[in-house]
Amino acid sequence: MTERGVTFERYSGMPTETDAKGIFRRGGPLIAWFKDPAGNILSVLQPD
């Protein structure tokens, strides 16, 4: 998705802290959040 211009949201200091690429990798599925053109926050995940 990033190759198509999507920027993942980054979160720090939270239970959902993401890595430098904006991906949550702390157990369970990999999850990334991003904003759509209207400003809504959406997520995608990769199952285990």
N, C-alpha and C positions, 0 to 999 in steps of 0.2 A: 504494500500500500504506500509505503514511503517513496517508492520509485515513481509513483503517480502523483506525488505532491501532498500526500496526507501527512500531517504533523501530529504525532501522538502527544497527548497531555502527559506532563511529568508531575508526579506527586512525591513529596518528601515529608518525613516526620509523621507519617500516618500509617495505619495498619496496611494500607494499600500502596506502600512506597514502591515506586518504579525505578528501574535501572536507567542508565544514561540514554538508552534508546526509547524510554517511555513504556517499557514492558514490565508487568508484574510477574515475578518469577518465584514467589515464596510458597511453594506447595500448591497442589491443585493445578488447574489448567493455566496456561500462559494467557494473560489478559492485557489488552491495550485499549485506551480510551482516546477518542478524538472528537472534535467538534464538526458538525455539519455546517453548510453555508448559513443556516438560520441561527447558529449558535447553540444548538442542542448538543449535549454530550452523549455520544454513542460508544458502544464497546464491541470488540471482537474478541473471541477466545479460541484457543487451540486446545482441544481436549487432551488429557494425559494419554 
